[in-house]
């Protein structure tokens, strides 16, 4: 981003990416930066994340079939990966 004119720093984008990708990036519109970003969680009606809603989402996605497996440390690691993946999007 180039804050001086609220747009892409096209020179930097062209240096970092191949021409095709750079052109695609430069075509992405930039939103009005006067509004504050807002993080919400789709797993609850109010948009606030909770451990319970995260657990329910993981169970619904079916990526972890049985939380009560013998290898609980591996299961916990998989749960954390999924939670962090959802929080980062």
C-alpha positions in Angstrom: 0.0 0.0 0.0 1.0 3.5 -0.7 -0.6 5.7 2.0 0.3 8.9 0.2 -2.5 8.3 -2.3 -4.4 5.4 -0.7 -3.5 2.9 -3.4 -1.2 0.1 -4.3 2.6 0.7 -4.4 2.8 -0.4 -8.0 6.5 -0.2 -8.2 6.9 -2.5 -5.2 4.2 -4.9 -6.5 6.0 -5.1 -9.9 9.3 -5.9 -8.2 7.9 -8.6 -5.9 5.7 -10.5 -8.4 5.7 -11.9 -11.9 3.9 -9.6 -14.4 0.7 -11.6 -14.5 0.3 -11.8 -10.7 1.3 -8.1 -10.3 -1.4 -7.0 -12.7 -4.0 -9.1 -10.9 -3.0 -7.6 -7.6 -3.0 -4.1 -8.9 -6.6 -4.6 -10.2 -7.9 -5.4 -6.7 -9.8 -2.4 -5.5 -8.8 -0.8 -2.2 -11.5 -0.1 0.3 -12.1 3.1 2.2 -9.5 3.0 4.9 -11.4 5.5 7.1 -13.5 2.6 8.4 -12.2 0.4 11.2 -11.7 -3.3 10.5 -14.0 -5.6 12.3 -13.3 -9.2 13.2 -16.3 -11.6 13.4 -16.7 -15.3 13.9 -19.3 -17.1 11.7 -19.7 -19.8 14.3 -22.0 -17.7 16.6 -24.9 -15.5 16.1 -23.3 -12.5 17.8 -20.0 -12.9 15.9 -17.9 -13.5 19.0 -15.6 -16.5 19.2 -15.7 -18.9 22.0 -13.9 -22.2 22.7 -17.3 -24.0 22.6 -18.2 -22.5 19.2 -14.7 -23.4 17.9 -15.1 -27.0 19.1 -18.6 -27.2 17.5 -17.3 -25.9 14.2 -14.5 -28.4 14.1 -16.9 -31.3 14.8 -19.3 -30.0 12.1 -16.4 -29.7 9.5 -15.6 -33.4 10.2 -11.8 -32.9 9.8 -11.3 -34.5 13.2 -13.4 -37.6 13.5 -12.8 -38.6 17.1 -11.4 -36.2 19.7 -11.1 -39.1 22.2 -8.3 -40.9 20.3 -5.4 -42.5 22.0 -3.0 -39.9 20.6 -4.5 -36.9 22.3 -1.5 -34.6 21.8 -1.8 -35.1 18.0 -5.5 -34.4 18.2 -4.9 -31.2 20.2 -2.4 -30.1 17.7 -4.9 -30.6 14.9 -7.6 -28.7 16.8 -5.2 -25.8 17.4 -4.2 -25.7 13.7 -7.8 -25.5 12.6 -8.7 -22.8 15.2 -5.7 -20.7 14.2 -6.6 -21.2 10.5 -10.1 -19.9 11.1 -8.9 -17.0 13.2 -6.5 -15.9 10.5 -9.1 -15.7 7.8 
